Every structure is written in structure tokens, then in C-alpha cells.
């Protein structure tokens, strides 16, 4: 994006400094390999000085905005491609269909003749396309006989069932476990599904503070981690999946790919947060310039970013210390 906007780039580095080796020069750009194997960086010319010709700060706001969005969007796009690859190889849940996965012995579902594998089409005359819709319609008819239309062996069957008002603990009114049937799309068919997965990840990230306040998520579940914590999580994911390699060849590889897809999307989303020194924080300073044609003086913007950068360094040091003293342990 910098090159497209005629912004000179002094260095493109794989990993984070300190620098390990200079790889080569291409035009004005040094390509380097760095010691901290975590992501990459772009160092544009004149990043904070609008007086440097050909630099980032001297470029018009649209070019700066394009460059600042380029990195996070690349992370998110890469994660979506990984999700699409996994979906195309192992299948993806069809969120528009609800299937009965299991039926509890002695439950109203078993007594009425519902079977595992049935796809629920409607409840009490209302078409359903999600598990939430099924549950909601069932709750409206507790203790009553209700018609449930299911698809079984390419046939539509109407079954009368009576949802329980007071089901046993751990069971629902019908006594079924619902899920989404798995389909196996092509890679290109899987891209919209993968994009929806990334969108859901974004929704969960941005609603996390509210869930913490409401007590829906514990502080341990919302714990921030350093690169050391990420490596610990990766190691445990790899260990937990190693036994699956013999029983289901390739399953462990798919789970590891999925893990990296989640990390890539998370990096992109985090970088878009309106925090000084991050891309999102820099974008906040561009918005007034786009709307009001007036730029925030560089000295004030640089001061805010320096404070934000100092805070991020302190936070990273704290997270590294936390991950060494109290390592992340995933549930079995």
C-alpha cells in the first residue's frame, strides 16, 4: 500500500528487531530478518515528520489511511484464507440448517419418533433456520402438543411432540442435542463462510468488555497474552492434537491451521483498535483531516503516540512476566 501511494519504504522486516541479518535491497527498501519471530513490520520514510518529502507523514490523508489499513486487512484476509482452506478440506457447518445430533433415552423426542439425523424444518408452523429459533419456538409451547416437521431421507415428515415444562437437569424440553449439518464446500464457496467466521471473531472481541462487566466471561478467559503466551498455547494445541494424527490423519494439521487463522485475524483486529501507536490509533488522527480538512499538528500527534507506545511496552513487559510466572494452561 505504501508503494502504491508513492510512499518510500526504508525497511521491510520479517520478525521484530533486533535485526539478525540484512537480506537484500530492492530500490530504496532494505529487506531484513529479525530476531523476534513474531509478525513483520514496515518502516516508511518520514513516518512522523510531515516535512520529509516522499515520506508517510507528508502523504495525503487517503494514502496514509490506505497504508494504515493495509497491514490489519492483510492479517484478516490471511486468516480468512486459512479458514476457507480448512472448511474446503474437512467441511463446514451449515448454519442455515438445524439437525438433531443425539436424542436422550426416554425423552419426548424419543417417544414421538424423532431420530438422530433428522433436519428440523419448522416448529408449530414456523420455519426455523437456527438452533435459537428452534429453542424459542419450543419454549412458546411447553406442555402442549406441537407439530415439528423434519426432513428424513429426502422426505418431509410431520411429528407431534410435547415439550416438557420441567425437564431433568442438563436436558431441554425435547431431550435432544442440536447442531448444524456439515457440508463440504469448494475453496471459493468456503470464502464467504470463512469471512463470516472472521466477522464472528470480531464481534466477540469488540463485545468482550461488555461481557466482562456482565459476568458472562471470566477475567481468566479474557486474559491477554504475550508472544510467549501464544507459543505456550500453540504448544498445548499441538500436544493435544498429536494423538489425533494416528486415528484421523490430517486432523491435527487442520486444527493447527485453524489456530493460526484465529491468531492472524486477532492480530489484524487488535491493530485496528483506537489505541495510540497502533494503526487504529493513527487512523483516529486522520479522520478529522478527512472530514474537516484540518490536520492535528504533528507534535501533538507524535506526543500521543509516544505515550501510547510507552504504555504498550510496559503492558508487553507485564504480559511476558505474567506468562513466565503463571503460564497459560488450556482446558483438556
C-alpha positions in Angstrom: 0.0 0.0 0.0 2.9 2.3 0.7 4.5 1.6 -2.7 1.1 2.1 -4.4 0.8 5.5 -2.7 4.4 6.6 -3.7 5.4 6.5 -0.1 9.1 5.5 0.2 9.8 2.5 2.5 13.1 2.3 4.2 12.8 -1.2 5.6 10.6 -4.2 5.4 11.5 -6.7 8.1 10.4 -10.2 8.8 10.1 -10.6 12.6 10.7 -7.8 15.0 14.0 -6.1 15.9 16.8 -6.5 16.9 17.9 -7.2 13.4 19.6 -10.5 12.7 20.7 -10.0 9.1 20.2 -7.8 6.1 18.8 -9.9 3.3 18.9 -7.6 0.2 18.0 -4.1 -1.1 15.2 -3.5 -3.6 15.3 0.1 -4.9 15.2 2.2 -1.7 14.0 -0.6 0.6 16.1 -2.9 2.8 14.6 -6.3 3.4 15.8 -7.8 6.7 15.4 -10.8 9.0 14.9 -10.0 12.7 15.4 -12.0 15.9 11.9 -11.9 17.4 9.9 -14.4 15.2 6.5 -12.6 15.6 4.9 -10.9 12.6 6.7 -8.4 10.4 7.0 -4.6 10.1 7.2 -1.8 7.6 9.3 1.3 8.3 8.3 4.1 6.0 10.4 7.1 5.4 9.3 10.2 7.4 6.8 8.3 9.5 6.3 11.1 12.0 7.7 14.2 10.2 5.5 15.8 7.5 8.5 17.9 6.4 10.2 14.8 4.9 9.3 14.7 1.2 8.2 11.3 -0.1 7.5 10.1 3.5 4.4 8.8 5.2 3.6 11.9 7.2 3.9 14.1 4.1 1.5 12.0 2.1 -2.2 13.0 1.6 -4.6 11.5 4.2 -6.2 9.0 1.9 -2.8 7.4 1.1 -1.9 7.3 4.8 -5.2 5.8 5.6 -4.7 3.1 2.9 -1.3 2.2 4.3 -2.5 2.0 7.8 -5.4 -0.2 6.8 -3.2 -2.4 4.6 -1.5 -4.3 7.4 -4.5 -5.2 9.5 -6.6 -6.1 6.5 -3.7 -8.4 5.3 -3.8 -10.2 8.6 -7.6 -10.6 8.5 -7.5 -11.7 4.8 -4.8 -14.3 5.5 -6.8 -15.7 8.4 -9.9 -15.9 6.2 -7.9 -17.8 3.5 -6.8 -20.3 6.2 -10.4 -20.7 7.4 -11.5 -21.3 3.8 -8.8 -23.9 3.3 -9.8 -25.8 6.4 -13.5 -25.7 5.5 -12.8 -26.9 2.0 -10.8 -29.9 3.3 -12.8 -31.0 6.3 -16.2 -29.4 5.8 -18.1 -26.5 7.3 -21.2 -26.3 9.5 -24.3 -25.2 7.5 -25.6 -22.5 9.9 -28.9 -22.3 7.9 -30.0 -25.8 8.8 -30.6 -27.5 12.2 -30.0 -31.2 12.7 -30.8 -33.5 15.6 -27.4 -34.9 16.6 -28.5 -37.0 19.7 -31.7 -38.0 21.4 -31.9 -38.7 25.2 -33.4 -42.0 26.1 -37.0 -41.7 27.4 -37.3 -38.1 26.3 -40.4 -36.6 24.5 -38.3 -36.6 21.3 -37.7 -40.4 21.5 -41.3 -41.1 22.4 -42.6 -39.1 19.5 -40.4 -40.8 16.9 -37.8 -38.2 16.2 -34.5 -39.6 15.2 -30.9 -38.5 15.3 -30.0 -37.2 11.8 -33.4 -35.5 11.3 -33.2 -32.0 10.0 -35.8 -29.7 11.6 -37.6 -27.6 9.1 -40.4 -26.0 11.1 -41.9 -25.9 14.6 -45.6 -25.1 15.2 -45.9 -23.9 11.6 -42.9 -21.5 11.8 -39.9 -22.1 9.6 -36.7 -22.4 11.5 -33.1 -21.8 10.3 -31.2 -21.7 13.5 -31.0 -23.5 16.8 -32.0 -20.3 18.6 -35.2 -20.2 16.5 -36.0 -23.9 17.3 -35.5 -23.3 21.1 -37.5 -20.1 21.1 -40.5 -21.7 19.3 -40.4 -24.8 21.6 -40.4 -22.6 24.7 -43.6 -21.0 23.4 -45.4 -24.4 23.5 -44.2 -26.1 26.7 -46.7 -28.7 27.9 -48.6 -28.6 24.6 -48.6 -30.9 21.6 -46.7 -29.2 18.8 -46.1 -30.2 15.2 -42.4 -30.5 14.2 -41.7 -31.0 10.5 -38.4 -32.7 9.8 -36.5 -33.9 6.7 -35.6 -37.5 6.8 -34.1 -39.4 3.8 -35.3 -36.7 1.4 -38.8 -36.8 2.8 -40.7 -34.3 4.9 -42.4 -35.8 8.0 -44.7 -34.1 10.5 -44.3 -35.4 14.0 -46.3 -34.4 17.1 -44.3 -33.9 20.2 -45.0 -32.5 23.7 -42.1 -30.4 25.1 -41.6 -30.7 28.9 -42.2 -27.8 31.2 -39.8 -29.1 33.8 -37.1 -31.2 32.1 -34.4 -33.1 34.1 -31.3 -31.1 34.8 -29.0 -31.0 31.8 -31.8 -31.7 29.4 -34.0 -29.4 27.4 -37.8 -29.6 26.8 -37.4 -32.1 23.9 -34.4 -34.0 25.1 -32.3 -33.5 22.0 -28.8 -32.2 21.2 -28.9 -30.0 18.1 -26.2 -29.0 15.7 -25.6 -27.9 12.2 -25.0 -30.5 9.5 -21.6 -30.4 7.9 -21.2 -29.6 4.2 -18.0 -29.8 2.1 -17.8 -26.6 0.0 -15.1 -25.9 -2.6 -12.4 -23.4 -1.6 -14.1 -20.5 -3.3 -17.5 -21.5 -1.8 -15.9 -21.6 1.6 -14.6 -18.0 1.4 -18.0 -16.4 2.5 -18.2 -18.9 5.3 -14.6 -18.1 6.4 -15.4 -14.3 6.2 -18.4 -14.9 8.5 -16.2 -16.8 10.9 -13.8 -13.8 11.0 -16.8 -11.4 11.5 -18.0 -13.5 14.4 -14.5 -13.4 15.9 -14.6 -9.6 15.6 -18.0 -9.4 17.2 -16.7 -11.5 20.2 -13.6 -9.3 20.5 -15.5 -6.0 20.5 -18.3 -7.2 22.8 -15.7 -8.7 25.3 -15.6 -5.7 27.6 -19.4 -5.7 28.0 -19.4 -9.5 28.7 -16.7 -9.0 31.3 -18.9 -6.3 33.0 -21.9 -8.6 32.9 -20.0 -11.5 34.2 -20.6 -13.7 31.1 -16.8 -14.1 30.7 -14.3 -14.5 33.5 -11.1 -12.5 33.7 -9.1 -15.7 33.2 -11.0 -16.4 29.9 -10.3 -12.8 28.7 -6.6 -12.9 29.7 -4.2 -11.0 27.5 -1.1 -12.9 26.5 2.4 -12.1 25.2 4.2 -13.9 22.3 5.5 -16.3 25.0 1.8 -17.0 26.0 0.9 -17.5 22.3 3.8 -20.0 22.0 2.5 -21.8 25.1 -1.0 -22.0 23.6 0.4 -23.3 20.3 2.5 -26.0 22.1 -0.5 -27.2 24.1 -2.7 -27.2 21.0 -0.1 -29.3 19.1 0.3 -31.7 22.1 -3.5 -32.2 22.5 -3.8 -32.9 18.8 -0.8 -35.3 18.4 -2.9 -38.3 19.4 -5.4 -37.5 16.6 -2.7 -37.9 13.9 -2.9 -41.7 14.1 -6.7 -42.1 14.5 -7.6 -39.3 12.0 -4.7 -38.4 9.7 -4.5 -34.7 8.9 -6.9 -33.7 11.7 -4.1 -32.3 13.9 -2.8 -30.3 10.9 -6.2 -28.8 10.3 -6.5 -27.8 14.0 -3.1 -26.1 13.9 -4.0 -24.3 10.7 -7.3 -23.1 12.4 -5.3 -21.9 15.4 -3.0 -19.8 13.2 -6.1 -18.5 11.3 -7.6 -17.3 14.6 -4.3 -15.6 15.6 -3.9 -13.9 12.3 -7.4 -12.4 12.4 -6.9 -11.4 16.1 -3.7 -9.6 15.2 -5.5 -7.6 12.5 -8.4 -6.8 14.7 -6.2 -5.7 17.6 -4.2 -3.5 15.4 -7.4 -1.7 14.4 -8.3 -0.8 17.9 -8.2 3.0 18.5 -5.1 2.8 20.8 -2.3 5.3 20.3 0.8 3.9 18.5 -1.3 1.1 16.8 -2.7 1.6 13.3 -6.2 2.2 14.7 -4.8 5.0 16.9 -3.1 6.6 13.9 -6.3 6.3 11.9 -8.2 8.3 14.6 -6.0 11.3 13.8 -6.6 11.1 10.1 -10.4 11.2 10.4 -10.6 14.9 11.4 -8.3 15.7 8.5 -10.6 13.9 6.1 -13.8 15.4 7.4 -12.7 19.0 8.4 -9.7 19.4 6.0 -7.6 20.4 9.1 -4.7 18.3 10.4 -3.8 17.7 14.0 -0.3 19.3 14.5 2.3 16.6 14.2 3.9 17.5 17.5 0.7 16.7 19.4 0.0 13.5 17.4 3.6 12.3 18.0 3.3 13.0 21.7 0.1 11.0 22.0 1.7 8.1 20.1 4.8 8.2 22.2 2.7 7.9 25.4 0.7 5.1 23.8 3.9 3.3 22.7 5.4 3.6 26.2 2.2 2.1 27.6 2.3 -0.8 25.1 5.9 -1.5 26.0 5.0 -1.6 29.7 2.0 -3.8 29.0 4.1 -6.2 26.9 6.7 -6.4 29.7 3.9 -7.2 32.2 2.4 -9.8 30.0 5.8 -11.5 29.4 6.3 -11.6 33.2 2.8 -12.9 33.8 3.2 -15.7 31.1 6.5 -16.8 32.7 5.2 -16.8 36.3 1.7 -18.1 35.5 1.8 -19.9 32.2 -1.4 -20.3 30.2 -3.0 -23.7 30.7 -5.7 -24.7 28.2 -8.6 -26.9 29.4 -8.3 -30.6 28.5 
